[in-house]
Amino acid sequence: MTQAVTVATPETAPPRSRSRWRAVSIAAAAFVALSAVRLVTGQSALTDSGTIQATLAFAVPIGMAGLGGLWAERAGVINIGLEGMMVFGTWFGAYAAWSTGNPWLGLVAGVLGGVFGGLIHAVATVTFGVDHIVSGVAINILAVGAMRYLSILYFQDTPGGGASQSPPLPGFPRVGLPFVADVLGPVQDRGWFLVSDLAGLVIGLTTGMSAVTLLAILLVPASFFILWRTPFGLRLRSCGENPDAAESLGVPVYRYKYIAVLVSGGLSGLGGVFLAMVASSIYQEGQTGGRGYIGLAAMIFGNWRPGGLAMGAGLFGYTDALQVRGSGTAVHALLLLIAIALVAVAVWQWRRGKPVVAAVSLAVAALLTVWYLTTDTLPRELVTYSPHVATLLVLALAAQRLRAPAAIGRQWRRS
């Protein structure tokens, strides 16, 4: 007796598998479109290895803040205090690394600094039932003032330090596969459609990477495995969906909420360490620059899932990298990419029976094309704030498909 075996294809796969295929297809199509724009505009900075490396440098702190927010909010605790926890991570990491000369001790201290911020938030929201937004905003304000005081106390009279910055800090070792650049470098320089862009992508992801960057990248799949493939993760997520039902099944809800918020603070602190000791070699006041809030936006864009969060952080990091490396000309070339994306959206909306939305998308695409053809660059102010503009646009487009944990922000009490 034989039994038929069904192979899951994009058409026959379950809904979650179909969404993964769709995400992979969209990412691949976006990369092909980006390669075409690079070929048409001649802006090699769009896909070269230097831009990929800069994208990682800008995306890691955003991604760590977003991952921290995901842990907390999957347990039902809104964490607006990600920015403040990153500030704790920058200062404590810098102080420990400077005072001991060991960057790894600085990493541990920075993570613990973020955990300290998470502990404050957990005590306020979980134990005392303080409004989650109020507690998070208070932590952000507290972190800035407290770190300013500690900087004056410890850094002001040191060589190279001051009231708003630390002395130079030790760096982390670099990891990678240098032979990849030797092999694929000539391919990247050829400027071939798609092939050279893929070579630049591979070189950027395999050479000159900080050990902390590699650690941060590995934390994304690790978080997915823990939260979606283990009993611990199921219990933690149940606290964010229905804490009453979780409690009735014997889940210690308070304990899981505390764990989630402490992990959230630690991940944010790791992002702060990256800013102070990898992206820079010195702690400076205001170094986070709102990345905690952008990380929160990346988490929402990713629909409270690690994979989508990583894509959002990569998008924001990419726009940041372009405005630093390519100035206004490379960002100006993105007008064509956005126009192509809007044409694709118009086709999709037309097939869904929404001709009005399709017409609006086509009209905006035409305006962007005219804008590109009649100008050579973008205003410097617009280029500088392109990551924040991308944040607003992405959140506006993603708002229709979001599904937050059901009990998020709820001031829960044991029955």
C-alpha positions in Angstrom: 0.0 0.0 0.0 1.5 3.3 -1.0 0.9 6.7 0.5 0.9 9.9 -1.5 3.4 12.5 -0.5 2.7 16.2 -1.0 5.6 18.6 -1.5 4.9 22.1 -0.2 5.3 24.7 -3.0 4.6 28.4 -2.8 1.1 27.7 -4.1 0.3 24.7 -1.8 2.3 25.7 1.3 0.4 26.7 4.5 -0.2 30.4 5.1 3.0 31.0 7.1 5.1 29.3 4.5 3.5 31.4 1.8 4.3 34.5 3.7 7.9 33.5 3.9 8.0 32.8 0.1 6.4 36.2 -0.5 9.0 37.9 1.7 11.9 36.2 -0.1 10.4 37.0 -3.5 9.9 40.7 -2.6 13.5 40.9 -1.3 14.9 39.3 -4.4 12.8 41.6 -6.7 14.0 44.6 -4.7 17.6 43.6 -5.1 17.1 43.1 -8.9 15.5 46.5 -9.2 18.3 48.1 -7.2 20.8 46.5 -9.5 19.0 47.9 -12.5 18.9 51.4 -10.9 22.6 51.2 -10.2 23.2 50.3 -13.9 21.0 53.1 -15.2 22.3 55.8 -12.9 25.9 54.8 -12.6 25.8 55.1 -8.9 28.1 52.3 -7.8 27.6 53.3 -4.1 24.1 51.8 -4.3 25.4 48.2 -4.1 29.1 48.2 -3.5 30.7 46.3 -0.6 31.5 49.6 1.3 27.8 50.4 1.4 26.9 46.9 2.6 29.4 47.2 5.4 28.1 50.7 6.4 24.6 49.3 6.3 25.5 46.7 8.8 27.2 49.3 11.0 24.0 51.4 11.0 21.6 48.5 11.2 23.0 46.7 14.1 22.1 49.2 16.9 18.7 49.7 15.3 18.2 45.9 15.1 19.3 45.3 18.7 16.9 48.0 20.0 14.1 46.5 17.9 14.9 43.0 19.0 14.8 44.2 22.6 11.4 45.8 22.0 10.2 42.5 20.5 11.1 40.5 23.6 9.3 42.9 25.9 6.2 43.4 23.8 5.8 39.7 23.0 5.4 39.4 26.8 2.9 42.3 26.8 5.1 45.1 28.0 5.4 48.2 25.8 9.0 49.4 25.9 9.3 53.0 24.9 12.5 53.2 27.1 14.7 51.4 24.5 16.5 54.7 23.8 17.3 55.2 27.5 18.5 51.6 27.9 20.8 52.2 24.9 22.2 55.3 26.6 22.9 53.2 29.7 24.7 50.7 27.4 26.9 53.3 25.8 28.1 54.9 29.0 28.6 51.8 31.2 30.3 49.9 28.3 32.6 52.9 27.6 33.5 53.3 31.3 34.3 49.6 31.9 36.3 49.3 28.6 38.3 52.5 29.4 38.9 51.7 33.1 40.0 48.1 32.4 41.4 48.3 28.8 39.3 45.2 28.0 36.6 45.7 25.3 34.9 42.5 26.3 34.4 43.6 29.9 33.0 46.8 28.4 30.5 44.7 26.4 29.4 42.9 29.5 29.1 46.1 31.5 27.1 47.7 28.7 24.7 44.8 28.5 24.3 44.9 32.3 23.7 48.7 32.1 20.8 48.0 29.7 19.5 45.3 32.0 19.5 47.9 34.8 17.3 50.1 32.7 15.1 47.1 31.9 14.9 46.3 35.7 13.6 49.8 36.4 11.0 49.5 33.7 9.9 46.0 34.9 9.6 47.1 38.5 7.5 50.1 37.5 5.2 48.4 35.0 5.0 44.8 36.2 5.1 45.2 39.9 3.6 48.6 40.5 1.4 48.8 37.4 2.7 52.2 36.1 1.6 53.1 32.6 4.1 51.6 30.2 4.5 54.7 28.1 5.0 56.9 31.2 7.6 54.6 32.6 9.5 54.3 29.2 9.6 58.1 28.7 10.8 58.5 32.3 13.7 56.1 31.7 14.7 58.0 28.6 14.8 61.2 30.5 16.6 59.7 33.5 19.3 58.0 31.4 20.3 61.3 29.6 20.6 63.2 32.9 22.3 60.4 34.9 24.9 59.7 32.2 25.7 63.4 31.9 26.3 63.5 35.7 28.5 60.4 35.6 30.5 61.8 32.6 31.3 65.0 34.5 32.2 62.8 37.5 34.5 60.4 35.8 35.5 61.7 32.3 35.9 65.4 32.7 39.4 65.5 34.0 40.8 62.7 32.0 43.1 63.0 28.9 40.8 63.1 25.8 37.7 63.0 27.9 35.2 65.7 28.9 31.8 66.4 30.4 30.1 64.9 27.4 32.5 62.3 26.1 34.9 59.6 27.2 38.6 59.1 26.4 39.4 56.8 23.4 38.2 53.3 23.9 39.8 49.9 22.9 38.2 48.1 19.9 37.0 44.6 19.2 38.7 42.2 16.9 37.6 41.9 13.3 36.4 38.6 11.7 35.8 37.6 8.1 37.1 35.8 5.0 39.6 38.1 3.4 40.1 35.8 0.4 36.5 36.4 -0.7 37.4 40.0 -1.5 40.4 38.9 -3.5 38.3 36.6 -5.6 35.2 38.7 -6.0 36.7 42.1 -6.0 37.4 42.2 -9.8 33.8 40.9 -10.4 32.4 43.8 -8.4 34.6 46.3 -10.3 33.2 45.1 -13.7 29.9 46.8 -13.1 27.9 43.8 -14.5 24.2 43.8 -14.0 23.2 41.8 -10.9 26.5 39.7 -10.9 28.6 42.6 -9.7 26.0 43.6 -7.2 25.9 40.1 -5.7 29.7 40.1 -5.5 29.5 43.4 -3.6 26.9 42.0 -1.2 29.0 38.9 -0.5 32.2 40.9 0.0 30.4 43.3 2.4 29.0 40.4 4.5 32.2 38.4 4.7 35.1 40.9 5.2 36.1 43.4 7.9 33.2 42.5 10.2 33.4 43.3 13.9 33.0 40.4 16.3 30.1 42.3 17.9 28.4 42.6 14.5 28.6 38.9 14.1 27.2 38.3 17.6 24.3 40.7 16.9 23.4 39.0 13.6 23.4 35.6 15.4 21.1 36.9 18.1 18.3 37.4 15.5 17.8 33.7 14.6 18.6 32.7 18.2 15.7 34.9 19.4 13.4 33.4 16.8 14.3 29.9 17.9 13.9 30.6 21.6 10.6 32.5 21.2 8.9 30.3 18.5 10.5 26.8 18.9 10.8 26.2 22.6 8.3 25.8 25.5 9.9 28.7 27.2 9.1 31.0 24.3 5.6 29.7 24.0 4.9 30.6 27.7 6.5 34.0 27.3 4.4 34.8 24.2 1.3 33.6 25.9 1.8 36.3 28.6 1.5 38.9 25.8 -1.5 37.3 24.2 -3.7 36.2 27.1 -2.0 36.4 30.6 -5.2 35.2 32.3 -5.2 32.0 30.3 -1.5 31.6 30.8 -1.8 31.9 34.6 -4.7 29.4 34.6 -2.3 26.9 33.0 0.4 27.5 35.7 2.6 29.9 33.9 4.3 32.4 36.3 3.3 35.5 34.3 5.1 38.0 36.5 8.4 36.1 36.2 8.2 35.8 32.4 7.4 39.5 32.0 10.4 40.3 34.2 12.7 38.0 32.1 11.4 39.5 28.9 12.0 43.1 29.9 15.4 42.3 31.4 16.4 40.6 28.1 15.0 43.6 26.3 17.2 46.0 28.2 20.3 43.8 27.7 19.8 43.7 23.9 19.3 47.5 23.9 22.5 47.9 26.0 24.4 45.7 23.4 23.2 48.2 20.7 24.6 51.0 22.8 28.0 49.3 23.2 28.1 48.9 19.4 27.6 52.6 19.0 30.3 53.6 21.5 32.9 50.9 20.7 32.4 49.7 17.1 30.7 52.4 15.1 32.9 54.8 17.0 35.9 54.5 19.4 34.6 57.0 22.0 31.5 57.6 24.1 29.7 60.8 23.3 26.5 62.4 24.8 23.6 62.0 22.4 25.3 59.2 20.6 22.2 57.1 20.3 20.5 59.8 18.1 17.0 58.4 18.3 18.0 54.9 17.2 16.0 53.4 20.0 12.8 54.9 18.5 13.8 53.8 15.0 14.4 50.3 16.4 10.8 50.4 17.8 9.6 51.4 14.3 11.6 48.5 12.8 10.0 46.1 15.2 6.5 47.3 14.2 7.4 47.2 10.5 8.5 43.5 11.1 5.1 42.7 12.7 6.7 41.7 16.0 8.8 39.0 14.4 12.6 38.7 14.2 12.8 38.2 10.4 10.7 41.3 9.5 12.5 43.3 12.2 15.8 42.4 10.5 14.5 43.6 7.2 13.3 46.8 8.7 16.6 47.5 10.4 18.4 46.7 7.2 16.2 49.2 5.3 16.8 52.0 7.8 20.5 51.2 8.0 20.8 51.2 4.2 19.3 54.7 3.8 21.6 55.9 6.6 24.6 54.4 4.9 23.7 55.9 1.6 23.4 59.4 2.9 26.8 59.1 4.6 28.7 57.4 1.8 27.0 58.6 -1.4 25.7 62.0 -0.3 22.8 63.4 -2.3 23.6 61.7 -5.6 23.1 58.2 -4.4 20.0 59.0 -2.4 18.8 60.9 -5.4 19.0 57.7 -7.5 16.6 56.0 -5.0 13.8 58.1 -6.5 13.9 55.8 -9.4 13.8 52.7 -7.2 10.8 54.1 -5.3 9.1 54.9 -8.6 9.6 51.2 -9.7 8.2 50.0 -6.4 5.1 52.2 -6.8 4.5 50.8 -10.3 4.6 47.3 -8.8 2.2 48.4 -6.1 -0.1 49.8 -8.7 -0.2 46.5 -10.7 -0.8 44.6 -7.5 -3.7 46.9 -6.4 -5.2 46.8 -9.9 -5.3 43.0 -9.7 -6.9 43.2 -6.3 -9.7 45.4 -7.8 -8.6 48.7 -6.3 -8.2 51.0 -9.4 -8.2 54.2 -7.4 -5.2 53.2 -5.3 -3.5 51.9 -8.4 -4.0 55.2 -10.2 -2.6 57.2 -7.2 0.5 54.9 -7.1 1.1 55.4 -10.8 0.7 59.2 -10.5 3.2 59.4 -7.6 5.6 57.1 -9.5 5.4 59.5 -12.5 6.0 62.5 -10.3 9.1 60.9 -8.8 10.4 60.0 -12.2 10.0 63.6 -13.4 11.7 64.8 -10.2 14.7 62.5 -10.9 14.9 63.5 -14.5 14.8 67.3 -13.8 17.3 67.4 -10.9 20.8 66.2 -10.2 20.7 65.8 -6.5 18.5 66.2 -3.5 18.5 69.0 -0.9 21.0 68.3 1.9 18.3 68.6 4.6 16.3 65.9 2.9 19.3 63.6 2.4 20.3 64.0 6.1 16.9 63.0 7.3 16.3 60.3 4.7 16.4 57.5 7.4 13.6 59.2 9.3 11.6 59.8 6.2 12.0 56.1 5.3 10.8 55.3 8.9 7.6 57.3 8.4 6.9 55.9 4.9 7.5 52.3 5.9 5.3 52.5 8.9 2.5 54.2 6.8 2.7 51.4 4.2 2.9 48.6 6.8 0.1 49.8 9.1 -2.5 47.8 7.2 -1.1 44.3 8.0 0.1 44.7 11.6 -1.0 42.4 14.3 0.3 43.3 17.8 0.2 40.9 20.7 -3.4 41.0 22.1 -2.6 42.0 25.7 0.2 44.4 24.9 0.3 47.4 27.2 -2.3 45.8 29.6 -1.7 46.5 33.3 -2.3 42.9 34.4 -2.8 41.8 37.9 -2.8 38.2 39.2 -6.4 37.0 39.7 
